[in-house]
């Protein structure tokens, strides 16, 4: 069974599938959708990009009754970024079902607007465990009518310390509900969670065929601790030049303080580098993600948890400044590159003290690690490894009825820019971001400040 039309789905869902251009089911959809639609609990091992969101999205939309105004489906995600992605995907699938109310409830966001939205029960909530738990405790979220609970990227939720929150949430919602658990790995802790919250689940494991495996080249480089930053700068410079230049890189550090230190040092050396970790304000995190996605940041330095929300398809280079604590985390890191048919490069810096971690990775891979010698030269001052784009911020957004087309029209009209010089446009509730070719960013800024967007004057500034 590979066609969606073979499934007992509502006509409205089949219409959405057709509109989205989904042809045949992916392996995880073909194996998990029939038991989910039959009401069975499912535990599925599935990577990002496997089609799992559409699978559980279709299943929960099939089960809800829009005419019954109460919460019927709850999806828990490890990060706000993933929750936003899941919400958007489910909304697209629900496009042909009238009056479906979906709310995204995440920490780091003001509580007031969420409480106002909850004055009328939603049908579906997608959120992070901490904030969902808070609303259930306050009584602002009512879990008594929940039919479906989804734990998405359950392994990362456990890594982030959400095990107790998940157990508490399960204890506060309807006793009889379907539980769908999705995880990239089947660690012992995941099996333990499944045993606590699921009833006789159908086990779905998708093996990636060798022909579809990401084309990732790995390199391991032994370095002295004092030479790590020089080695990183040298590697990044080498990979940003030549015929196979890799414009962007994601650099992993194990500690938040090291993320800040490495990003600041790369910035001092002339790279367009930004930091991303959990101690940052949500707006700052949003802006970093926007700038990396629109190519106005060349190097993103992040912790493993913070990088979980990244949705960058063509990421050519991943560097572990600190080797991962365990082989599973290492696999997650390198899996960020080599996607969508592209080739990728993953470089891991290893000090003598970290060598046992490399040995553990070698054991799991069951093959010798590809070590590479690196002759580290002296730092050469400013390298000017700048990103090709620069981001402008407009202090207006969806609340001002501003759309990407309005911004594009203003830039190609009065501002006189060519469409090829304008990159990704992101419109949020109260602000919008637009990427402009770096050498034309100042011109675009001056023209937008002097002109109008949609017949109105808005504050415009350069970011970074």
C-alpha positions as CSV (number, residue, x, y, z in Angstrom):
1,X,0.0,0.0,0.0
2,X,1.7,3.2,-1.2
3,X,-1.1,5.5,-2.3
4,X,-2.9,7.8,0.1
5,X,-6.2,7.0,-1.6
6,X,-5.9,3.4,-0.3
7,X,-6.4,4.8,3.2
8,X,-9.7,5.5,4.9
9,X,-9.1,9.2,5.0
10,X,-11.7,12.0,4.9
11,X,-12.2,13.5,1.5
12,X,-11.0,16.9,2.9
13,X,-7.7,15.3,3.9
14,X,-7.2,13.6,0.5
15,X,-7.9,17.0,-1.1
16,X,-5.2,18.6,1.0
17,X,-2.7,15.8,0.1
18,X,-3.4,16.4,-3.6
19,X,-3.0,20.2,-3.2
20,X,0.3,19.7,-1.4
21,X,1.5,17.5,-4.3
22,X,2.1,14.4,-2.2
23,X,2.2,11.5,-4.6
24,X,3.0,8.2,-2.8
25,X,3.5,7.6,0.9
26,X,7.0,7.5,2.3
27,X,8.1,4.3,4.1
28,X,7.2,5.7,7.6
29,X,3.8,6.8,6.4
30,X,3.0,3.5,4.7
31,X,3.9,1.5,7.8
32,X,2.6,3.8,10.5
33,X,-0.6,5.3,9.1
34,X,-2.7,2.1,8.8
35,X,-2.3,1.2,12.5
36,X,-2.6,4.9,13.6
37,X,-5.9,5.2,11.7
38,X,-7.1,2.0,13.3
39,X,-6.6,3.6,16.7
40,X,-3.4,1.7,17.7
41,X,-0.6,3.2,19.7
42,X,2.6,3.4,17.6
43,X,6.3,3.8,18.4
44,X,8.2,4.8,15.3
45,X,11.9,5.4,14.6
46,X,12.0,8.1,12.0
47,X,14.5,10.8,11.1
48,X,13.8,14.4,10.2
49,X,12.6,14.6,6.6
50,X,11.0,11.1,6.6
51,X,7.4,12.4,6.4
52,X,6.6,11.6,10.0
53,X,4.9,14.9,10.7
54,X,2.4,14.4,7.8
55,X,1.8,10.8,9.1
56,X,0.7,11.8,12.6
57,X,-0.9,15.0,11.3
58,X,-3.2,13.1,9.0
59,X,-4.0,10.6,11.8
60,X,-5.0,13.2,14.4
61,X,-6.9,15.3,11.9
62,X,-8.8,12.1,10.9
63,X,-9.8,11.5,14.5
64,X,-11.0,15.0,15.6
65,X,-14.5,16.3,15.4
66,X,-14.5,20.0,14.5
67,X,-18.0,20.5,15.7
68,X,-17.1,19.5,19.2
69,X,-15.4,22.5,20.8
70,X,-12.8,20.9,23.1
71,X,-9.1,19.9,23.0
72,X,-8.9,16.6,21.2
73,X,-5.2,16.3,20.1
74,X,-2.0,17.3,21.8
75,X,1.5,17.3,20.1
76,X,4.6,17.7,22.3
77,X,7.8,18.9,20.7
78,X,11.3,19.6,22.3
79,X,11.7,23.2,21.0
80,X,9.6,26.1,19.9
81,X,11.2,26.0,16.4
82,X,10.0,22.4,15.9
83,X,6.6,23.2,17.3
84,X,6.2,26.0,14.8
85,X,7.2,23.7,11.9
86,X,4.7,21.1,13.1
87,X,1.9,23.6,13.5
88,X,2.4,24.9,10.0
89,X,2.4,21.4,8.5
90,X,-0.8,20.4,10.3
91,X,-2.5,23.7,9.3
92,X,-1.7,22.9,5.6
93,X,-3.2,19.4,6.0
94,X,-6.3,20.9,7.7
95,X,-6.8,23.6,5.0
96,X,-10.0,21.9,3.7
97,X,-11.6,21.2,7.1
98,X,-13.6,24.2,8.2
99,X,-13.3,25.7,11.7
100,X,-10.3,23.7,13.0
101,X,-8.6,25.7,15.7
102,X,-4.9,24.9,16.4
103,X,-2.8,26.7,19.0
104,X,1.0,26.7,19.5
105,X,1.9,26.9,23.1
106,X,5.6,27.3,23.9
107,X,7.8,28.6,26.6
108,X,9.7,31.9,26.0
109,X,6.5,33.5,24.8
110,X,4.2,35.9,26.8
111,X,1.6,34.0,28.8
112,X,-1.1,36.6,28.4
113,X,-1.9,36.2,24.7
114,X,-1.9,32.4,25.2
115,X,-4.4,32.7,28.0
116,X,-6.6,34.9,25.9
117,X,-6.5,32.4,23.0
118,X,-7.4,29.6,25.4
119,X,-10.6,31.3,26.5
120,X,-12.2,29.2,23.8
121,X,-10.9,25.6,23.6
122,X,-8.8,24.7,20.6
123,X,-9.1,21.3,18.8
124,X,-5.4,20.8,18.6
125,X,-2.4,22.1,20.6
126,X,1.2,21.8,19.5
127,X,3.6,22.9,22.2
128,X,6.7,22.3,24.4
129,X,6.3,20.2,27.5
130,X,7.0,22.9,30.1
131,X,4.5,25.4,28.8
132,X,1.8,22.8,28.2
133,X,2.3,21.4,31.7
134,X,1.9,25.0,33.1
135,X,-1.4,25.5,31.3
136,X,-2.7,22.2,32.4
137,X,-1.8,23.0,36.0
138,X,-3.4,26.4,35.8
139,X,-6.6,25.0,34.3
140,X,-6.3,27.2,31.3
141,X,-5.9,24.0,29.1
142,X,-8.4,21.2,29.5
143,X,-7.1,17.7,28.7
144,X,-10.1,15.7,29.6
145,X,-11.2,15.3,25.9
146,X,-7.8,14.4,24.4
147,X,-8.1,11.5,22.0
148,X,-4.5,11.6,20.6
149,X,-1.2,12.4,22.2
150,X,1.9,12.7,20.0
151,X,5.5,12.8,21.4
152,X,7.6,14.1,18.5
153,X,11.4,13.8,18.7
154,X,11.0,12.1,22.1
155,X,14.7,11.4,22.3
156,X,15.5,15.1,22.3
157,X,12.7,15.8,24.9
158,X,14.4,13.4,27.2
159,X,17.8,14.9,26.5
160,X,16.4,18.3,27.5
161,X,15.1,16.9,30.8
162,X,11.4,16.8,30.0
163,X,10.8,13.2,31.2
164,X,9.0,14.3,34.4
165,X,6.9,16.9,32.6
166,X,5.8,14.3,30.0
167,X,4.7,11.9,32.8
168,X,2.9,14.7,34.6
169,X,1.1,15.7,31.4
170,X,0.0,12.1,30.7
171,X,-1.4,12.0,34.2
172,X,-3.5,15.2,33.6
173,X,-5.2,14.3,30.3
174,X,-7.9,11.8,29.4
175,X,-7.0,8.3,30.6
176,X,-8.1,6.6,27.4
177,X,-6.2,8.1,24.5
178,X,-4.0,7.0,21.6
179,X,-0.3,7.7,22.1
180,X,2.0,8.1,19.1
181,X,5.7,8.3,19.9
182,X,8.3,9.3,17.3
183,X,12.1,9.2,17.9
184,X,15.2,9.3,15.8
185,X,16.8,6.7,18.1
186,X,15.5,3.7,20.2
187,X,17.6,4.3,23.3
188,X,16.7,2.4,26.5
189,X,15.1,5.5,27.9
190,X,12.8,5.8,24.9
191,X,11.7,2.2,25.5
192,X,11.0,3.0,29.1
193,X,8.8,6.0,28.2
194,X,6.9,3.8,25.7
195,X,6.3,1.2,28.4
196,X,4.9,3.9,30.8
197,X,2.6,5.7,28.4
198,X,1.7,3.3,25.6
199,X,-0.5,0.2,25.3
200,X,0.7,-2.6,23.1
201,X,2.3,-0.2,20.5
202,X,2.9,-1.2,16.9
203,X,6.7,-0.9,16.4
204,X,7.7,0.9,13.1
205,X,11.4,1.0,12.3
206,X,12.6,2.5,8.9
207,X,15.9,1.4,7.7
208,X,17.5,3.8,5.2
209,X,18.5,2.0,2.1
210,X,22.2,2.4,1.2
211,X,21.2,4.1,-2.1
212,X,19.3,6.8,-0.2
213,X,21.8,7.3,2.6
214,X,23.2,10.8,2.9
215,X,26.4,11.4,1.0
216,X,28.5,12.6,4.0
217,X,32.3,12.7,4.0
218,X,33.7,12.5,7.6
219,X,37.1,13.8,8.8
220,X,38.5,13.6,12.3
221,X,41.4,16.0,13.2
222,X,43.6,15.7,16.2
223,X,44.4,19.1,17.8
224,X,46.0,20.6,20.9
225,X,43.4,22.4,23.1
226,X,45.2,25.7,22.6
227,X,45.1,25.4,18.8
228,X,41.4,24.6,18.5
229,X,40.3,28.1,17.5
230,X,43.1,28.4,15.0
231,X,42.3,25.0,13.5
232,X,38.6,25.9,13.2
233,X,39.3,29.2,11.5
234,X,41.7,27.5,9.1
235,X,39.3,24.7,8.2
236,X,36.4,27.2,7.7
237,X,38.6,29.3,5.5
238,X,39.8,26.4,3.4
239,X,36.2,25.1,2.9
240,X,35.0,28.5,1.8
241,X,37.4,28.8,-1.1
242,X,38.1,26.8,-4.3
243,X,35.7,25.2,-6.7
244,X,33.7,23.3,-4.1
245,X,33.3,26.3,-1.8
246,X,30.9,25.7,1.2
247,X,29.3,29.0,2.0
248,X,27.8,28.0,5.3
249,X,28.8,26.0,8.3
250,X,27.2,24.8,11.5
251,X,29.7,24.5,14.4
252,X,28.8,22.5,17.5
253,X,30.0,23.2,21.0
254,X,29.0,21.2,24.1
255,X,28.7,24.2,26.5
256,X,26.8,27.4,26.1
257,X,29.7,29.5,27.3
258,X,31.9,28.0,24.6
259,X,29.3,28.8,22.0
260,X,29.5,32.5,22.8
261,X,33.3,32.5,23.0
262,X,33.8,30.7,19.7
263,X,31.2,32.9,17.9
264,X,32.8,36.0,19.2
265,X,36.3,34.9,18.2
266,X,35.2,34.0,14.7
267,X,33.5,37.3,14.4
268,X,36.7,39.1,15.5
269,X,38.6,37.2,12.8
270,X,36.2,38.4,10.1
271,X,33.6,35.6,9.8
272,X,29.9,36.4,9.7
273,X,29.3,34.2,12.8
274,X,26.4,34.0,15.2
275,X,25.7,32.1,18.4
276,X,22.6,30.0,19.2
277,X,21.9,28.5,22.6
278,X,19.1,28.1,25.2
279,X,20.1,31.1,27.4
280,X,19.2,33.6,24.6
281,X,15.9,35.5,24.5
282,X,13.4,34.0,22.1
283,X,13.4,37.0,19.8
284,X,17.2,36.9,19.6
285,X,17.0,33.1,18.8
286,X,14.4,33.8,16.1
287,X,16.6,36.4,14.5
288,X,19.7,34.2,14.5
289,X,17.7,31.4,12.8
290,X,16.3,33.8,10.2
291,X,19.8,35.1,9.4
292,X,21.2,31.6,9.0
293,X,18.3,30.5,6.9
294,X,18.5,33.5,4.6
295,X,22.3,33.3,4.1
296,X,23.2,36.5,6.0
297,X,25.2,34.4,8.5
298,X,28.1,32.3,7.3
299,X,28.8,30.3,10.5
300,X,26.3,29.3,13.1
301,X,27.8,28.2,16.4
302,X,25.3,26.2,18.5
303,X,24.6,23.7,21.2
304,X,23.0,20.4,20.2
305,X,19.7,21.2,21.8
306,X,19.4,24.7,20.2
307,X,20.3,23.4,16.8
308,X,17.4,21.0,16.9
309,X,15.0,23.6,15.5
310,X,17.1,24.3,12.4
311,X,15.3,23.6,9.1
312,X,18.2,24.1,6.6
313,X,18.0,21.7,3.7
314,X,21.3,22.5,1.9
315,X,23.8,22.7,4.7
316,X,27.2,21.8,3.3
317,X,29.5,21.7,6.3
318,X,29.2,20.6,10.0
319,X,32.1,21.0,12.4
320,X,32.2,19.6,15.9
321,X,34.4,22.1,17.7
322,X,33.9,19.8,20.8
323,X,33.4,16.1,20.0
324,X,29.9,14.9,20.9
325,X,29.4,13.2,24.3
326,X,28.0,10.0,22.7
327,X,27.8,8.3,19.3
328,X,24.0,9.0,18.9
329,X,24.6,12.8,19.3
330,X,27.5,12.6,16.8
331,X,25.1,10.9,14.3
332,X,22.5,13.6,14.8
333,X,25.2,16.3,14.2
334,X,26.6,14.9,11.0
335,X,23.0,14.2,9.7
336,X,22.5,17.9,9.4
337,X,24.6,17.9,6.2
338,X,24.3,15.8,3.1
339,X,20.5,16.2,2.7
340,X,18.2,16.4,-0.3
341,X,20.7,14.7,-2.6
342,X,23.5,17.1,-1.7
343,X,26.9,16.0,-0.6
344,X,28.1,17.1,2.8
345,X,31.3,17.3,4.9
346,X,31.4,16.7,8.7
347,X,34.7,17.6,10.5
348,X,35.3,16.6,14.1
349,X,38.1,18.3,16.2
350,X,39.5,15.9,18.8
351,X,42.0,16.6,21.6
352,X,44.0,13.8,23.3
353,X,41.6,14.0,26.3
354,X,38.6,13.5,24.0
355,X,40.1,10.5,22.2
356,X,38.0,7.9,24.2
357,X,34.8,9.5,22.8
358,X,36.2,9.1,19.3
359,X,37.0,5.5,20.1
360,X,33.3,5.0,21.1
361,X,32.1,6.4,17.8
362,X,34.5,4.1,15.9
363,X,33.1,1.1,17.8
364,X,29.5,2.1,16.8
365,X,30.5,2.7,13.1
366,X,32.4,-0.6,13.1
367,X,35.1,0.9,10.9
368,X,38.2,2.9,11.3
369,X,37.7,6.7,11.6
370,X,39.0,8.8,8.7
371,X,41.8,10.8,10.5
372,X,43.3,13.8,8.7
373,X,46.5,15.6,9.5
374,X,46.2,19.4,9.8
375,X,49.2,21.7,9.8
376,X,48.0,24.7,11.7
377,X,49.5,28.0,10.6
378,X,49.5,31.3,12.5
379,X,46.3,33.4,12.6
380,X,46.4,35.9,9.8
381,X,44.2,38.7,11.2
382,X,40.9,39.6,9.5
383,X,39.9,36.9,7.0
384,X,36.7,38.6,5.9
385,X,34.7,35.4,5.4
386,X,31.5,37.3,5.0
387,X,28.0,36.0,4.2
388,X,26.6,36.8,0.8
389,X,23.5,38.4,2.1
390,X,22.6,41.0,4.8
391,X,19.2,41.2,6.7
392,X,17.0,44.2,6.9
393,X,14.3,44.4,9.6
394,X,10.9,46.1,9.1
395,X,9.0,46.9,12.2
396,X,5.7,45.6,10.9
397,X,4.3,42.2,10.2
398,X,1.2,40.1,9.9
399,X,-0.7,42.3,12.4
400,X,-0.2,45.2,10.0
401,X,-1.5,43.1,7.1
402,X,2.1,43.0,5.6
403,X,2.8,40.2,3.2
404,X,6.1,39.1,1.5
405,X,4.7,40.3,-1.8
406,X,4.3,43.9,-0.4
407,X,8.0,43.9,0.6
408,X,9.2,42.5,-2.7
409,X,7.1,45.0,-4.6
410,X,8.6,47.9,-2.6
411,X,12.1,46.7,-3.2
412,X,11.7,46.0,-7.0
413,X,9.6,49.1,-7.5
414,X,10.6,52.4,-5.9
415,X,13.8,51.0,-4.4
416,X,14.9,49.8,-7.8
417,X,16.4,46.4,-6.9
418,X,16.4,43.4,-9.2
419,X,14.5,40.4,-7.9
420,X,17.8,38.3,-8.1
421,X,19.3,40.6,-5.4
422,X,16.5,39.9,-2.9
423,X,16.6,36.7,-0.8
424,X,14.3,35.1,1.7
425,X,11.5,37.2,3.2
426,X,10.1,36.1,6.6
427,X,7.1,37.9,8.0
428,X,6.3,37.4,11.8
429,X,3.4,38.9,13.8
430,X,5.0,42.3,14.5
431,X,8.1,42.4,12.3
432,X,9.5,41.2,9.0
433,X,13.0,40.3,7.7
434,X,14.3,40.5,4.2
435,X,17.7,39.3,2.9
436,X,19.5,41.6,0.4
437,X,22.7,41.0,-1.5
438,X,25.4,42.4,0.8
439,X,26.8,45.0,-1.6
440,X,23.2,46.4,-2.1
441,X,21.9,46.3,1.4
442,X,22.7,49.9,2.3
443,X,21.1,51.1,-0.9
444,X,18.0,49.1,-0.2
445,X,17.9,50.4,3.4
446,X,18.1,54.1,2.2
447,X,15.4,53.6,-0.4
448,X,13.0,51.8,2.0
449,X,13.4,54.5,4.6
450,X,12.8,57.2,2.0
451,X,9.8,55.4,0.4
452,X,6.7,53.5,1.4
453,X,5.7,49.9,1.8
454,X,2.0,49.3,1.0
455,X,1.5,53.0,1.0
456,X,2.8,53.4,4.6
457,X,6.0,54.4,6.3
458,X,7.6,51.7,8.6
459,X,10.8,51.8,10.6
460,X,13.5,49.9,8.7
461,X,17.0,49.0,10.1
462,X,19.9,46.7,9.3
463,X,20.4,43.7,11.5
464,X,23.9,43.0,12.7
